[in-house]
C-alpha cells in the first residue's frame, strides 16, 4: 500500500467503535442518556406505532368485512344453495345474480363477485368469461374453505383479477364461506371486492392520529425522564466535585500526617539514641562511683575487723560483708544492663547474636536460634533500629528467665509480609494477657519503643501453652 493509500485508508471498525465508546463515556450522564435514550425511544416509538397501526387496520378491516359479509350473504347465500348438488349455478340464477349486483345498493359498494367451488373452480363471476374456469386456489381461499372469514386489501396479482385491476381504486377483498341451509356444510366460498376508498382514507387518518399520539406520549415520557436524569446528573456532578475536593483535602492531610509521622519517628530514634548515651553514662558513673566505693568499703571492713579483733566468723561481721557483696553485685548487674554494646555498623543478625550471647553469659541459660532469610538479616541497619532490636531481645529473654525458669527459649528472625519479624518464645507456664494487670516498665516500654520507630509489637500467650513476644519492623524505613 502506498503512502497515499495509507493516508486515505478507512479506520478499523473496532477502532472507531472504541473511540466512539470512549467519547460517549466521557460525556455527562444526561448527555449519554439523551443520545442512548433518543435511539431507544425512536426504535420503541416505531415498534409501538407499527403495532398500534397494524392493530387498528386489522380491527377496522375485520369489522368492515364482517358487516359486508353479513350484508352480502343475505343476497348471495339464498341463490347459491343449488351448489349443494351441482358444480355450477344455473343460467337463470346467474342472470338473477348479475341483475342484483348491477342494482343499488350493491352496485354502489361491490366491484365484483366470485363464487368458488372446491379445487379452484369458478361457479360464478362478475366477469362471465371466467365462469367454469379453474385457477390455483390462494391461501386466503383455502383458509375460507376451513370456515374462516378472510379480509384484506388485495394487491390484485392473481390471474383471475384482471377486471378488478381496471377499477383503479383501493379494493377490500373478502372471502366468505357459504353454508348449506340444510346440512350447514360449506358448499362454496364467495369472494367479493368492495370499494375501499373511504375505508382507506379513514385508515390513513387513524394511522396519523395513532402515530401522533404515540409520538406525543413517547416524547413527553422521554422529556420527563431526561429531566429526572439531568437533575440526577447535576446532583452527581456536584457530589463528584465535592468528593474530589474532599479527597484532595484528605490527601493533603494524609501527606501532612505522613510527614509528621516521619518526623516523630526520626525524633523518637534520636531520643532513643540519646537515652542510650545517658544510660551508658549512668552505667559508667555507677561503675566508677558507687561500685568502687562499695568495693573499697568491703576491703576496709576486713582491715577494721583485724584491728578491732573481730573474728571472721562473727555473725554481725558476716551479715555486713554479705550486704556489701550483694549491693556490689546489684550495682555491677545494673551497670551491665544499662551499658549497651557497641552496635554501630552491625546487621540484624549481629545485634541478635550480641544480645543472645550477653544473656547466656549473665544467666547461664541456653538460647536456641531460628533464623531464616539471612540475606535480609545480614544487611546494615540504622543504629536506632539496632538499639530497639537489642533491647527487645534483652527484655524478652530476661522475662523468660524470670517467669519460665528452666523452659526452652528460642529467638527467631525472618522475613514477614510487613517486614522483618523477630520473636522470643518460651515453653513456660504462660499467662492470660487479657486477665493480667500491666505493671512495671518492661512490656509497655517495649511496645512504646517499637511503635515509636514505625514497628508493631504483639504478645501471644495462654496458660500452660508458653509465651511469644514478637516485633515487626518495616524494611522500607531502613532505606
C-alpha positions as CSV (number, residue, x, y, z in Angstrom):
1,X,0.0,0.0,0.0
2,X,1.4,3.4,-0.9
3,X,1.6,6.4,1.4
4,X,-1.4,8.0,-0.2
5,X,-3.4,4.7,0.2
6,X,-2.4,4.6,3.8
7,X,-3.5,8.2,4.4
8,X,-6.9,7.6,2.9
9,X,-7.4,4.1,4.3
10,X,-10.5,3.9,6.5
11,X,-10.1,3.4,10.2
12,X,-10.7,-0.1,11.5
13,X,-14.3,-0.5,12.6
14,X,-13.3,-1.8,16.0
15,X,-11.1,1.3,16.5
16,X,-13.9,3.6,15.5
17,X,-16.3,1.8,17.9
18,X,-13.7,2.0,20.7
19,X,-13.2,5.7,20.0
20,X,-17.0,6.3,20.0
21,X,-17.4,4.4,23.2
22,X,-14.7,6.5,24.9
23,X,-16.2,9.7,23.6
24,X,-19.6,8.6,24.9
25,X,-18.2,7.6,28.3
26,X,-16.6,11.0,28.7
27,X,-19.9,12.8,28.2
28,X,-22.0,13.9,31.2
29,X,-24.7,11.4,32.3
30,X,-27.7,13.4,30.9
31,X,-25.9,13.7,27.5
32,X,-25.4,10.0,27.4
33,X,-29.0,9.4,28.4
34,X,-30.1,11.9,25.6
35,X,-28.1,10.0,23.0
36,X,-28.9,6.5,24.0
37,X,-32.4,7.3,25.2
38,X,-33.3,9.0,21.9
39,X,-32.2,6.0,19.9
40,X,-34.1,3.6,22.2
41,X,-37.2,5.9,22.2
42,X,-37.1,6.2,18.4
43,X,-37.0,2.5,18.0
44,X,-39.7,1.9,20.6
45,X,-41.9,4.6,19.0
46,X,-41.6,2.9,15.6
47,X,-42.3,-0.5,17.0
48,X,-45.3,0.7,19.1
49,X,-46.6,2.8,16.2
50,X,-46.5,-0.1,13.9
51,X,-48.2,-2.4,16.4
52,X,-50.9,0.2,17.1
53,X,-51.4,1.0,13.4
54,X,-51.5,-2.7,12.5
55,X,-54.0,-3.4,15.3
56,X,-56.2,-0.5,14.1
57,X,-56.0,-1.7,10.5
58,X,-56.7,-5.3,11.4
59,X,-59.7,-4.4,13.6
60,X,-61.2,-1.9,11.1
61,X,-60.8,-4.2,8.1
62,X,-62.2,-7.2,10.0
63,X,-65.2,-5.2,11.3
64,X,-65.9,-3.8,7.8
65,X,-65.5,-7.3,6.3
66,X,-67.9,-8.9,8.9
67,X,-70.6,-6.3,8.2
68,X,-70.1,-6.5,4.5
69,X,-70.1,-10.3,4.6
70,X,-73.4,-10.4,6.6
71,X,-74.9,-8.0,4.1
72,X,-73.7,-9.9,1.0
73,X,-74.6,-13.2,2.5
74,X,-78.2,-12.1,2.8
75,X,-78.3,-11.7,-1.0
76,X,-75.9,-14.3,-2.4
77,X,-76.4,-17.3,0.0
78,X,-80.0,-18.0,-0.9
79,X,-79.2,-18.0,-4.6
80,X,-76.2,-20.3,-4.1
81,X,-78.0,-23.2,-2.4
82,X,-78.3,-25.1,-5.6
83,X,-74.4,-25.6,-5.4
84,X,-75.1,-28.2,-2.7
85,X,-75.9,-30.6,-5.5
86,X,-74.4,-29.0,-8.6
87,X,-71.0,-27.8,-9.8
88,X,-72.3,-24.6,-11.4
89,X,-75.2,-22.2,-11.0
90,X,-78.0,-22.4,-13.5
91,X,-78.2,-19.8,-16.2
92,X,-81.3,-18.3,-14.6
93,X,-79.5,-17.9,-11.3
94,X,-76.5,-16.3,-13.0
95,X,-78.8,-13.8,-14.7
96,X,-80.6,-13.0,-11.4
97,X,-77.3,-12.5,-9.6
98,X,-75.9,-10.3,-12.3
99,X,-79.1,-8.2,-12.2
100,X,-78.9,-8.0,-8.4
101,X,-75.2,-6.8,-8.5
102,X,-75.9,-4.2,-11.1
103,X,-78.6,-2.5,-9.0
104,X,-78.2,-0.3,-5.9
105,X,-77.2,-0.6,-3.2
106,X,-74.9,-3.5,-4.2
107,X,-73.7,-1.7,-7.3
108,X,-72.6,1.3,-5.2
109,X,-70.3,-0.9,-3.0
110,X,-69.5,-4.1,-4.7
111,X,-67.0,-4.0,-7.6
112,X,-67.1,-7.7,-8.4
113,X,-68.2,-11.1,-7.0
114,X,-66.8,-14.6,-7.5
115,X,-68.2,-17.9,-6.1
116,X,-65.7,-20.7,-5.8
117,X,-66.2,-24.4,-5.8
118,X,-63.7,-26.9,-4.4
119,X,-60.5,-27.3,-6.4
120,X,-60.4,-23.6,-7.6
121,X,-63.5,-23.9,-9.9
122,X,-65.3,-20.6,-10.5
123,X,-69.1,-21.3,-10.3
124,X,-69.9,-17.6,-10.8
125,X,-68.0,-14.4,-11.6
126,X,-69.0,-10.9,-12.5
127,X,-66.7,-11.5,-15.4
128,X,-68.7,-14.1,-17.3
129,X,-65.7,-15.3,-19.3
130,X,-64.2,-16.7,-16.1
131,X,-67.2,-18.9,-15.2
132,X,-66.3,-22.6,-15.4
133,X,-62.5,-22.0,-15.3
134,X,-60.2,-23.5,-12.7
135,X,-57.5,-21.5,-11.0
136,X,-54.9,-22.5,-8.3
137,X,-56.6,-21.7,-5.0
138,X,-54.9,-19.0,-3.0
139,X,-54.0,-19.2,0.7
140,X,-56.9,-17.0,1.6
141,X,-59.3,-19.1,-0.4
142,X,-58.0,-22.3,1.3
143,X,-58.5,-20.6,4.7
144,X,-62.0,-19.7,3.8
145,X,-62.8,-23.3,2.9
146,X,-61.8,-24.1,6.5
147,X,-64.6,-21.8,7.7
148,X,-62.7,-18.6,8.3
149,X,-63.7,-15.1,7.2
150,X,-60.8,-13.6,5.4
151,X,-60.4,-9.9,4.5
152,X,-57.5,-7.8,3.3
153,X,-56.5,-5.1,0.9
154,X,-55.8,-7.1,-2.3
155,X,-52.7,-6.4,-4.5
156,X,-54.7,-7.9,-7.5
157,X,-51.8,-10.1,-8.7
158,X,-53.8,-13.2,-9.2
159,X,-54.6,-14.2,-12.9
160,X,-58.4,-14.0,-12.3
161,X,-58.2,-10.4,-11.0
162,X,-57.8,-8.5,-14.4
163,X,-61.2,-6.9,-14.1
164,X,-60.6,-5.7,-10.6
165,X,-57.2,-4.2,-11.7
166,X,-59.1,-2.0,-14.2
167,X,-61.2,-0.4,-11.4
168,X,-58.4,1.9,-10.4
169,X,-59.5,2.2,-6.8
170,X,-58.4,0.6,-3.5
171,X,-60.3,-2.7,-3.1
172,X,-61.1,-4.7,0.0
173,X,-61.1,-8.4,-0.8
174,X,-63.4,-10.6,1.3
175,X,-63.7,-14.4,1.4
176,X,-66.9,-15.6,3.0
177,X,-67.9,-19.3,3.3
178,X,-71.4,-20.1,2.0
179,X,-73.1,-22.8,4.1
180,X,-75.9,-25.2,3.2
181,X,-79.1,-24.1,4.9
182,X,-80.0,-27.8,5.3
183,X,-76.7,-29.5,6.4
184,X,-74.7,-26.5,7.5
185,X,-71.7,-27.7,5.4
186,X,-69.6,-25.2,3.3
187,X,-70.8,-25.6,-0.2
188,X,-69.0,-22.7,-1.8
189,X,-66.9,-19.6,-1.0
190,X,-68.0,-16.2,-2.0
191,X,-65.2,-13.7,-3.0
192,X,-66.2,-10.1,-3.4
193,X,-64.3,-6.9,-3.8
194,X,-65.6,-3.8,-2.1
195,X,-64.7,-0.2,-2.9
196,X,-62.4,0.7,0.0
197,X,-61.6,4.3,-1.0
198,X,-63.4,5.7,2.1
199,X,-62.1,2.9,4.3
200,X,-58.5,3.6,3.1
201,X,-58.9,7.3,3.8
202,X,-60.3,6.5,7.3
203,X,-57.5,4.1,8.0
204,X,-54.9,6.7,6.9
205,X,-56.5,9.3,9.2
206,X,-56.5,6.7,12.0
207,X,-52.8,5.9,11.4
208,X,-51.9,9.5,11.5
209,X,-53.8,10.0,14.8
210,X,-52.2,6.9,16.3
211,X,-48.7,7.9,15.2
212,X,-49.3,11.4,16.6
213,X,-50.5,10.1,19.9
214,X,-47.6,7.6,20.1
215,X,-45.0,10.3,19.2
216,X,-46.6,12.7,21.7
217,X,-46.7,10.2,24.6
218,X,-43.2,8.9,23.8
219,X,-41.8,12.4,23.5
220,X,-43.4,13.5,26.8
221,X,-42.1,10.4,28.5
222,X,-38.6,11.0,27.1
223,X,-38.6,14.6,28.2
224,X,-39.8,13.7,31.7
225,X,-37.1,11.0,32.1
226,X,-34.5,13.4,30.6
227,X,-35.5,16.0,33.2
228,X,-35.1,13.5,36.0
229,X,-31.8,12.2,34.7
230,X,-30.5,15.7,34.1
231,X,-31.3,16.7,37.7
232,X,-29.7,13.5,38.9
233,X,-26.7,14.1,36.7
234,X,-26.2,17.6,38.1
235,X,-26.5,16.2,41.7
236,X,-23.9,13.5,40.8
237,X,-21.6,16.1,39.3
238,X,-22.0,18.3,42.3
239,X,-21.3,15.4,44.7
240,X,-18.3,14.4,42.5
241,X,-16.8,17.9,42.7
242,X,-17.3,17.9,46.5
243,X,-15.8,14.4,46.8
244,X,-12.9,15.5,44.6
245,X,-12.3,18.4,46.9
246,X,-12.6,16.3,50.0
247,X,-10.2,13.7,48.5
248,X,-7.7,16.4,47.7
249,X,-8.1,17.7,51.3
250,X,-7.7,14.2,52.7
251,X,-4.7,13.6,50.5
252,X,-3.2,16.9,51.8
253,X,-3.9,16.0,55.4
254,X,-2.6,12.4,54.8
255,X,0.6,13.8,53.4
256,X,0.9,16.1,56.4
257,X,0.3,13.2,58.8
258,X,2.8,11.1,57.0
259,X,5.4,13.9,57.2
260,X,4.6,14.4,60.9
261,X,4.8,10.6,61.5
262,X,8.2,10.5,59.8
263,X,9.3,13.5,61.9
264,X,8.0,11.8,65.1
265,X,9.8,8.5,64.1
266,X,13.1,10.4,63.4
267,X,12.7,12.3,66.7
268,X,12.0,9.0,68.5
269,X,15.0,7.4,67.0
270,X,17.1,10.4,68.1
271,X,15.6,10.2,71.6
272,X,16.4,6.5,71.7
273,X,20.0,7.1,70.9
274,X,20.2,10.0,73.4
275,X,18.7,7.8,76.1
276,X,21.2,5.0,75.4
277,X,24.0,7.5,75.7
278,X,22.7,8.7,79.0
279,X,22.3,5.2,80.2
280,X,25.9,4.4,79.2
281,X,27.0,7.5,81.1
282,X,24.9,6.4,84.1
283,X,26.4,2.9,83.9
284,X,29.9,4.4,83.8
285,X,29.2,6.7,86.7
286,X,27.8,3.7,88.8
287,X,30.8,1.6,87.9
288,X,33.3,4.3,88.7
289,X,31.5,5.7,91.7
290,X,29.2,3.5,93.9
291,X,30.7,0.3,92.7
292,X,34.2,1.3,93.5
293,X,33.1,2.8,96.8
294,X,31.4,-0.5,97.8
295,X,34.5,-2.5,96.8
296,X,36.7,-0.1,98.9
297,X,34.2,-0.4,101.8
298,X,34.5,-4.2,101.6
299,X,38.3,-4.1,101.8
300,X,38.4,-1.5,104.6
301,X,35.9,-3.7,106.5
302,X,38.5,-6.5,106.6
303,X,41.2,-4.2,107.9
304,X,38.9,-2.7,110.5
305,X,37.9,-6.2,111.7
306,X,41.6,-7.2,112.2
307,X,42.4,-4.0,114.2
308,X,39.3,-4.4,116.3
309,X,40.0,-8.1,116.9
310,X,36.6,-9.2,115.5
311,X,36.6,-12.8,114.4
312,X,36.0,-13.6,110.8
313,X,33.1,-15.8,111.7
314,X,31.3,-13.2,113.7
315,X,27.6,-13.1,112.7
316,X,27.4,-9.3,112.6
317,X,30.5,-9.1,110.5
318,X,29.3,-11.8,108.1
319,X,25.9,-10.1,107.7
320,X,27.6,-6.8,107.0
321,X,30.0,-8.4,104.5
322,X,27.1,-10.1,102.8
323,X,25.2,-6.9,102.4
324,X,28.2,-5.1,100.9
325,X,28.8,-8.0,98.5
326,X,25.1,-8.1,97.5
327,X,25.0,-4.4,96.9
328,X,28.2,-4.6,94.9
329,X,26.7,-7.4,92.7
330,X,23.5,-5.4,92.2
331,X,25.4,-2.3,91.1
332,X,27.5,-4.3,88.7
333,X,24.5,-6.1,87.3
334,X,22.8,-2.7,86.9
335,X,25.8,-1.3,85.1
336,X,25.9,-4.4,82.9
337,X,22.2,-3.9,82.0
338,X,22.4,-0.2,81.3
339,X,25.5,-0.4,79.2
340,X,24.8,-1.1,75.6
341,X,27.4,-2.9,73.5
342,X,28.8,-1.1,70.5
343,X,26.3,-1.8,67.7
344,X,27.3,0.8,65.1
345,X,27.7,-0.8,61.6
346,X,26.1,-4.1,62.8
347,X,23.5,-6.1,61.0
348,X,20.3,-7.6,62.4
349,X,22.0,-10.9,62.8
350,X,24.9,-9.3,64.6
351,X,22.7,-7.5,67.1
352,X,20.7,-10.6,67.8
353,X,23.9,-12.6,68.4
354,X,25.3,-10.0,70.7
355,X,22.1,-9.8,72.8
356,X,21.8,-13.7,73.0
357,X,25.4,-14.2,74.0
358,X,25.1,-11.4,76.6
359,X,22.1,-13.1,78.1
360,X,23.7,-16.6,78.1
361,X,26.8,-15.2,79.8
362,X,24.8,-13.5,82.6
363,X,22.1,-16.2,83.1
364,X,23.9,-19.4,82.2
365,X,20.9,-20.5,80.2
366,X,21.0,-21.8,76.6
367,X,19.0,-20.0,73.9
368,X,18.0,-21.6,70.6
369,X,18.4,-19.7,67.3
370,X,16.0,-20.0,64.4
371,X,17.0,-17.5,61.7
372,X,15.8,-17.5,58.1
373,X,16.4,-15.1,55.2
374,X,20.0,-14.4,56.1
375,X,20.4,-12.1,53.1
376,X,18.0,-9.7,54.8
377,X,19.4,-10.3,58.3
378,X,22.9,-9.5,57.1
379,X,22.0,-6.1,55.7
380,X,23.3,-3.0,57.5
381,X,20.6,-1.4,59.7
382,X,20.4,2.2,61.1
383,X,21.6,2.4,64.7
384,X,18.2,3.3,66.3
385,X,16.7,0.0,64.9
386,X,19.7,-2.0,66.2
387,X,19.1,-0.5,69.7
388,X,15.4,-1.4,69.5
389,X,16.2,-5.0,68.4
390,X,18.8,-5.4,71.1
391,X,16.6,-4.1,73.9
392,X,13.6,-6.2,72.7
393,X,15.7,-9.4,72.7
394,X,17.3,-8.5,76.1
395,X,13.9,-7.8,77.7
396,X,12.2,-10.9,76.2
397,X,15.0,-13.2,77.3
398,X,15.1,-11.8,80.8
399,X,11.3,-12.2,81.1
400,X,11.6,-15.8,80.0
401,X,14.4,-16.3,82.5
402,X,12.4,-14.8,85.4
403,X,8.9,-16.3,84.7
404,X,9.8,-19.6,82.9
405,X,13.0,-20.8,84.6
406,X,14.3,-24.0,83.0
407,X,12.0,-23.8,80.0
408,X,13.2,-23.9,76.4
409,X,13.8,-20.4,75.0
410,X,14.0,-19.6,71.3
411,X,14.9,-16.4,69.3
412,X,13.6,-16.4,65.8
413,X,14.0,-13.9,63.0
414,X,13.0,-13.8,59.3
415,X,11.0,-12.0,56.5
416,X,7.3,-11.4,57.1
417,X,4.6,-9.9,55.0
418,X,5.0,-6.5,56.6
419,X,8.8,-6.5,57.2
420,X,11.3,-8.3,59.3
421,X,9.8,-10.3,62.2
422,X,11.8,-11.1,65.4
423,X,10.3,-13.3,68.1
424,X,11.3,-14.5,71.6
425,X,9.4,-17.7,72.6
426,X,9.4,-20.0,75.6
427,X,7.7,-23.2,76.6
428,X,6.9,-21.9,80.1
429,X,3.6,-21.8,82.0
430,X,2.3,-18.8,80.0
431,X,-0.5,-16.5,81.2
432,X,-3.8,-14.9,80.0
433,X,-2.9,-11.4,78.5
434,X,-6.5,-10.2,78.9
435,X,-6.6,-11.0,82.6
436,X,-3.1,-9.8,83.5
437,X,-2.7,-6.4,85.1
438,X,0.1,-4.5,83.3
439,X,2.7,-3.4,85.8
440,X,6.3,-2.2,85.6
441,X,8.0,-0.7,82.6
442,X,9.1,-3.9,80.7
443,X,6.4,-4.8,78.0
444,X,4.7,-1.4,77.9
445,X,8.1,0.2,77.4
446,X,9.0,-2.3,74.7
447,X,5.7,-1.5,72.9
448,X,6.3,2.2,73.0
449,X,9.9,1.9,71.9
450,X,9.0,-0.4,68.9
451,X,5.9,1.6,67.8
452,X,7.8,4.9,68.0
453,X,10.1,3.8,65.1
454,X,7.1,2.6,63.0
455,X,7.1,-1.1,64.1
456,X,4.5,-3.3,65.8
457,X,4.6,-5.4,68.9
458,X,2.5,-8.4,69.9
459,X,2.2,-10.7,72.9
460,X,0.8,-14.2,72.4
461,X,0.3,-16.4,75.5
462,X,-2.1,-18.9,77.0
463,X,-2.0,-20.7,80.4
464,X,0.3,-23.8,80.2
465,X,1.0,-23.0,76.5
466,X,4.1,-20.8,76.6
467,X,4.6,-17.2,75.6
468,X,5.6,-15.5,72.4
469,X,6.8,-11.9,72.1
470,X,7.2,-10.6,68.6
471,X,8.1,-7.4,66.9
472,X,7.8,-6.4,63.2
473,X,9.9,-3.6,61.7
474,X,9.2,-2.3,58.2
475,X,12.1,-2.8,55.9
476,X,11.2,0.3,53.8
477,X,12.1,2.5,56.7
478,X,15.7,1.3,56.7
479,X,16.4,2.8,53.3
